[in-house]
Amino acid sequence: MGELPRNTLLPRLGAVAAICAAFFLGAADSSYASVGSSYLNILNQERTSHGLAPLHSNARLTSVASDWARQMAARGVLQHNPALTSEVRQWRSLGENVGRGASVRDLAHAFWASAEHRDNILDPGFTQVGIAAAIADHRIYIAVEFREPVRHATPTVRQHGTSRTSERAYPGRLLMRGTEGPAVAYVQRLLGLSVNGFFGAATQQAVLAFQRRHHLGVDGIVGPITWGTLIRTRT
């Protein structure tokens, strides 16, 4: 059966399936690639069955995923990549699913059964993905990196007079360290912080404290569940 971290990161950034000593031999590289290819097929079947375009594998995202999967396996921890937003360039939004399981099918099932991980899978904004795996103690550790690339178009200008209902609507992406914008500013207001629209260390610590108080997954990331709890308890 697949395992997911309690702190479901990074489902969407912008808005981020555990491990021991690993042996990374050249002969194993093909099996890692096979895991990525197999899960990409499952992932795209899940998307297309819900009317969404398939994701395209991206070499840079795959490299980041590979490095992180190996680090998780070598360190014996299952967690999201805290440096993802700096390791990946040219993104409008990012997401990450990480997991551990005995097989690709177990991992796919665990991701799909988790609402926040499924949100990443079915996010219509994401167009690119990088998938990589490492093996430790006969279990697969997988990292799946999603990206909505920067679009070179005229930025959308938020008009004055935006309704309160619109402001309270979930922005459709994960909010985490390094993200910015009106949704971050709204979260900061709800948490009683100084508002600058940038998700920095102070915002992350306030989100962590809020999640602990409300018995949520403690990851410092504002996904759909944390957002909904903020709206319910602070407005």
C-alpha positions in Angstrom: 0.0 0.0 0.0 1.3 3.5 -0.8 2.1 6.1 1.8 1.9 9.8 1.6 3.3 12.5 3.8 0.8 13.9 6.3 1.7 17.3 5.1 0.5 16.9 1.5 2.7 19.7 0.1 2.9 21.0 -2.3 -0.3 20.0 -3.6 -0.2 23.2 -5.9 2.5 25.7 -5.3 2.2 29.1 -6.3 -0.9 27.5 -4.0 3.7 21.4 -2.3 3.0 8.3 -1.3 8.8 6.8 4.4 12.7 5.6 3.7 16.2 4.1 4.7 19.7 3.6 3.2 19.6 3.3 -0.6 22.0 1.9 -3.1 22.2 3.8 -6.4 23.8 1.5 -9.0 24.0 2.3 -12.6 22.1 -0.8 -13.5 19.1 0.4 -11.5 18.7 3.6 -13.5 16.5 1.8 -16.2 14.2 0.6 -13.5 13.8 4.1 -12.1 13.0 5.4 -15.6 10.4 2.6 -16.0 8.7 3.8 -12.8 8.5 7.3 -14.1 7.2 6.2 -17.5 4.6 3.8 -15.9 3.3 6.5 -13.5 3.1 9.1 -16.3 0.9 6.8 -18.3 -1.4 6.3 -15.2 -1.4 10.0 -14.4 -2.4 11.0 -18.0 -5.1 8.4 -18.1 -6.6 9.9 -14.9 -6.4 13.4 -16.5 -7.8 12.5 -19.9 -10.7 10.5 -18.3 -11.7 13.8 -16.6 -11.5 15.8 -19.8 -8.1 17.3 -19.2 -5.1 17.5 -21.5 -2.3 15.1 -20.7 0.9 16.4 -19.1 4.1 16.6 -21.0 7.3 15.3 -19.5 9.9 18.0 -18.9 13.6 17.3 -18.6 14.3 19.9 -16.0 11.4 18.9 -13.8 12.5 15.3 -14.1 16.0 16.2 -13.0 14.7 18.0 -9.9 12.4 15.0 -9.2 15.3 12.6 -9.5 17.6 14.6 -7.1 14.8 14.8 -4.6 13.7 11.2 -4.8 17.3 10.1 -4.1 17.7 12.5 -1.2 14.5 11.2 0.4 15.7 7.6 0.0 19.2 8.3 1.3 18.1 10.3 4.3 15.3 8.1 5.3 12.6 10.8 5.3 9.5 11.4 3.3 8.9 15.1 2.8 8.4 17.8 0.2 11.3 19.6 -1.4 11.7 23.0 0.4 13.8 24.3 -2.4 11.5 23.5 -5.2 10.5 27.1 -6.0 14.2 28.0 -6.5 15.3 24.9 -8.3 12.6 25.2 -11.0 12.5 28.3 -13.2 10.0 30.0 -15.4 6.9 28.9 -13.4 3.6 30.5 -12.8 2.6 27.8 -10.4 4.2 24.5 -9.1 3.0 21.4 -7.4 4.6 18.3 -5.9 3.4 14.9 -4.9 5.8 12.6 -3.1 5.1 9.0 -1.9 6.4 5.6 -0.9 5.0 2.2 -1.8 5.7 -1.3 -3.0 4.6 -0.7 -6.5 3.6 2.0 -9.0 0.0 1.0 -8.7 0.1 1.3 -4.9 1.5 4.8 -5.2 -1.0 5.8 -7.9 -3.9 4.6 -5.7 -2.6 6.5 -2.7 -2.2 9.7 -4.7 -5.7 9.4 -6.1 -7.2 8.7 -2.7 -5.8 11.9 -1.2 -7.9 14.9 -2.1 -5.0 17.4 -2.1 -2.7 15.1 -4.2 -5.6 14.5 -6.6 -6.0 18.2 -6.9 -2.5 18.4 -8.3 -3.2 15.5 -10.7 -6.4 17.2 -12.0 -5.2 20.8 -12.0 -6.0 22.2 -15.4 -3.3 24.8 -15.2 -0.5 22.3 -15.1 0.9 21.3 -18.5 4.4 19.9 -17.6 5.6 17.2 -15.2 8.8 15.5 -14.1 8.6 12.1 -12.4 11.5 10.2 -10.8 12.0 7.4 -8.3 14.6 5.8 -6.0 14.4 2.5 -4.2 15.2 1.8 -0.6 14.3 -1.3 1.5 12.5 -2.8 -1.5 10.2 0.2 -1.6 9.8 2.8 -4.3 10.2 6.5 -3.3 8.7 8.8 -6.0 8.7 12.5 -6.6 6.3 14.1 -9.0 6.8 17.7 -9.9 4.1 19.7 -11.7 4.5 23.0 -13.5 2.4 25.7 -15.1 5.0 27.6 -17.0 5.1 31.4 -17.3 3.0 32.6 -20.2 4.4 35.5 -22.0 1.3 37.6 -22.2 -0.1 40.8 -20.8 -0.6 40.3 -17.1 -4.1 40.3 -15.8 -4.8 43.5 -13.9 -7.0 43.1 -10.8 -9.7 45.8 -11.0 -10.8 47.7 -8.0 -14.1 46.7 -6.5 -13.5 42.9 -6.6 -16.3 41.3 -4.6 -15.7 39.8 -1.2 -17.1 36.5 -2.5 -14.4 36.5 -5.3 -11.7 37.3 -2.8 -12.7 34.4 -0.6 -12.7 31.9 -3.4 -9.8 29.4 -3.4 -7.2 30.7 -5.9 -6.8 27.3 -7.5 -3.1 26.9 -6.6 -1.0 26.1 -3.5 0.3 29.1 -1.6 3.7 28.4 -0.1 7.1 30.0 0.6 8.2 32.1 -2.3 4.7 32.7 -3.8 3.1 36.1 -4.0 0.0 37.9 -5.1 -3.4 39.0 -3.9 -4.3 35.5 -2.5 -1.2 35.6 -0.3 -2.1 39.1 0.9 -5.6 37.8 1.8 -4.1 35.0 3.8 -1.9 37.4 5.6 -4.9 39.6 6.5 -6.8 36.6 7.8 -3.8 35.6 10.0 -3.3 39.2 11.3 0.1 39.6 9.7 1.7 42.6 8.0 0.4 42.5 4.5 2.9 42.6 1.6 1.6 39.9 -0.7 4.8 37.8 -0.4 4.8 34.4 1.3 7.9 34.6 3.4 9.2 33.1 6.6 6.8 35.0 8.8 3.8 33.9 6.8 5.0 30.3 6.7 5.4 30.2 10.5 1.9 31.7 11.0 0.4 29.1 8.6 2.2 26.3 10.5 0.8 27.6 13.8 -2.7 27.9 12.4 -2.5 24.3 11.0 -1.4 22.9 14.4 -4.2 24.7 16.2 -6.8 23.4 13.9 -5.4 19.8 13.6 -4.6 20.1 9.9 -1.7 18.6 8.0 1.2 20.7 9.2 3.3 21.7 6.2 3.2 25.5 6.1 1.4 25.4 2.7 -2.1 26.9 2.1 -4.0 24.3 0.0 -7.7 23.8 -0.4 -8.2 22.4 3.1 -6.2 25.1 5.0 -7.7 27.8 2.8 -11.2 26.6 3.6 -10.5 26.4 7.3 -9.1 30.0 7.3 -12.2 31.2 5.6 -14.5 29.3 8.0 -12.7 30.4 11.2 -11.4 33.9 10.3 -14.2 35.5 8.3 
